[in-house]
Amino acid sequence: MTTRAQPYHHGNLRAVLVETAVELARSTGPDGVVLREVARRAGVSHNAAYRHFSDRAALLAQVADWAMAELERAMRTRADAVTVTEPGPRAVTRLGETGRAYVDFALSEPGLFAVAFTAPEGVAAHRDPDAVAGPYAFLNDVLDELVDAGAMVPERREGADVACWAMVHGFAELHVHGPLREAPDELRAPMLESVLGVIQRGLVG
């Protein structure tokens, strides 16, 4: 990747820096998101960049927020594409699609996926427990749909969000950065379905 060729316009340097940092994160993960390098690629001095971000952590947190928003969008898009209309089966199918979208994002955007969970302060979507947003909030909405549709008894709802997230995130990490990263698609797909099946049987029965 070369230094950004297009000059930025007055007033949008912060957006340019974030855009440049996101592209850098895609190829390098969190370790490559360095303020000086981002400034160089954006075609500005590092002093200009420091006027918008006090340090690397501030920039990394912004990229993490962006990555989380993209992950949420991927999950929503996949779940909203479900065509099943009967409430119970629809809610169950949407939960499965949410998990598949999570893993697909991790595999297709490993750099951004890593950044999303390495911001020192935590991403904005999860800093305030009373104002949860992002992928975690969407997962909670899908789980609530299971209860509302009568597919899951209310007693199983408590803690289901953490259990689902831990299992799917763990699967993604194993296949992105762990010992299963070289697993071929023909093996990975059925393994994921096994994990999603365990989640479904635990919640729905």
Disulfide bonds with the S-S distance in Angstrom:
none
